[in-house]
Amino acid sequence: MSIAQSMLPEYDYEMANTRKTLERIPEDKLEYKPDPKSMSMGVLASHISQMPGYAVATMTTDSFDIAPATGDKPPQFLATSRQQLLAEFDKNVAAGRAAIAAGTDQQMMQHWSLLAAGKAIFDMPRAGVLRTLVMNHLIHHRAQLTVYYRLNGVPVPALYGPSADEGSIAAAAG
């Protein structure tokens, strides 16, 4: 089995859990922040919706500079509705999945760098970047979003088993 084929079940599982979480975004709370230093719920959810697309950049470039010396950062997506958020997420999930599926073992082991102003923040094989920057990073932000939900009375979905809001094993399987 190739590295890509071994990653796809995990990718699919995490993307399904993430979509389940994003489906609950309360449109009337997009500006909510638990702390002034925090992202708003809308910014956080929009960031999450774009993260599966990071797999495309990981598989098709050698690096990405988050703070280019030119100062020209790509425009940030900001959803204004649940429908827009889910459409962006679904588009990026499909593109990310296709990029991973097309990867050869040789490509997966080639190094990729995350840069800031041309200096490496980290450099690791693409397979590691997909797990760390794409999946684990997305899971981290999804967890933050579930805290926002809890603070706003939005039921937290069962993701790896029952949640306090979906407490039965049957609910977790659904």
C-alpha positions in Angstrom: 0.0 0.0 0.0 1.3 3.4 -0.9 1.8 6.2 1.7 -1.0 8.2 0.0 -3.4 5.2 0.2 -2.6 4.7 3.8 -3.4 8.4 4.6 -6.7 8.6 2.8 -8.9 6.8 5.4 -7.7 9.1 8.1 -8.2 12.1 5.9 -11.7 11.1 5.0 -12.6 10.4 8.7 -11.2 13.7 9.9 -12.9 15.7 7.1 -16.3 14.0 7.8 -15.9 14.9 11.5 -14.9 18.5 10.6 -17.9 18.9 8.3 -20.2 17.6 11.0 -18.7 20.3 13.3 -19.0 23.1 10.7 -22.6 22.2 9.9 -23.5 23.5 13.4 -22.0 27.0 13.0 -24.5 29.5 14.4 -24.8 32.2 11.7 -25.8 34.7 14.3 -22.6 34.2 16.3 -19.9 34.6 13.6 -18.5 37.6 15.4 -18.3 35.9 18.8 -14.8 35.8 20.4 -14.2 34.1 23.8 -11.3 36.6 24.4 -10.0 39.7 22.6 -6.9 37.8 21.5 -9.0 35.0 19.9 -10.2 34.7 16.4 -13.9 35.3 15.9 -16.0 32.2 15.4 -16.5 33.2 11.7 -12.8 33.7 11.1 -11.9 30.4 12.8 -14.5 28.4 10.9 -13.4 30.1 7.6 -9.8 29.1 8.4 -10.9 25.5 9.0 -12.8 25.5 5.8 -9.6 26.3 3.8 -7.2 24.0 5.6 -7.9 20.8 3.6 -6.8 22.8 0.5 -3.3 23.1 2.1 -2.8 19.5 0.9 -2.8 20.8 -2.7 0.0 23.3 -1.9 1.9 20.7 0.0 1.8 18.3 -2.9 2.4 20.8 -5.7 5.0 23.2 -4.4 8.2 22.9 -2.5 7.4 25.5 0.2 4.9 28.2 1.3 5.9 31.6 2.8 3.3 32.8 5.3 4.9 36.2 5.5 6.5 37.0 2.2 9.1 39.8 2.1 6.9 41.5 -0.5 4.1 41.6 2.0 1.7 40.2 -0.6 -0.4 37.6 1.2 -3.1 35.7 -0.5 -6.6 37.1 0.3 -8.3 35.4 3.2 -11.7 33.7 2.8 -14.3 34.9 5.2 -17.7 33.1 5.2 -20.8 35.1 5.9 -23.1 32.0 6.0 -23.1 28.3 6.8 -23.8 27.5 3.2 -20.8 29.5 2.0 -18.6 27.9 4.7 -19.6 24.4 3.8 -19.3 25.0 0.0 -15.7 26.3 0.6 -14.9 23.3 2.9 -16.3 20.7 0.4 -14.4 22.2 -2.5 -11.1 22.1 -0.5 -11.7 18.6 0.9 -12.2 17.3 -2.7 -9.1 19.1 -4.0 -7.0 18.0 -1.0 -8.1 14.4 -1.3 -7.3 14.4 -5.0 -3.8 15.9 -4.4 -3.0 13.3 -1.7 -4.4 10.4 -3.8 -2.2 11.4 -6.7 1.0 11.5 -4.6 3.7 8.9 -5.2 5.8 7.5 -2.3 8.7 9.4 -3.8 6.7 12.7 -3.7 5.6 12.0 -0.1 9.2 11.6 1.1 10.4 14.8 -0.6 10.9 17.7 1.8 8.6 20.7 2.0 9.2 23.9 3.9 7.0 26.4 5.7 8.7 29.8 5.5 8.3 33.2 7.1 10.0 36.0 5.2 12.1 33.4 3.4 13.3 31.7 6.6 12.3 28.1 7.3 9.9 27.6 10.2 10.0 23.9 9.5 11.1 21.5 6.8 9.9 17.9 6.7 8.8 15.2 4.2 5.5 16.0 2.6 3.9 13.0 4.4 4.7 14.6 7.7 3.4 18.0 6.5 0.1 16.4 5.5 -0.3 14.9 9.0 1.1 18.0 10.9 0.1 21.1 9.0 -3.0 19.8 7.3 -4.7 17.2 9.5 -3.4 17.8 13.0 -3.6 21.6 12.6 -7.1 21.3 11.4 -8.0 19.0 14.3 -6.5 21.6 16.7 -8.7 24.4 15.3 -11.8 22.2 15.1 -11.3 21.6 18.8 -11.1 25.3 19.4 -14.4 25.7 17.5 -16.1 23.1 19.7 -15.1 25.1 22.8 -16.7 28.2 21.2 -19.8 26.0 20.6 -19.9 24.9 24.2 -19.6 28.5 25.4 -22.6 29.5 23.2 -24.9 26.5 23.9 -24.3 24.9 20.5 -24.4 21.1 20.8 -20.9 19.6 20.3 -21.0 16.7 17.9 -19.7 13.2 18.8 -16.3 13.0 17.0 -14.3 10.1 18.5 -17.0 8.7 20.6 -19.9 10.2 22.5 -19.9 13.9 23.5 -21.8 15.5 26.4 -24.4 16.5 23.9 -24.6 13.3 22.0 -24.0 10.9 24.8 -25.1 7.5 23.4 -23.0 5.1 21.4 -25.8 5.1 18.8 -25.6 8.9 18.5 -21.8 8.7 18.1 -22.2 6.2 15.3 -24.8 8.3 13.4 
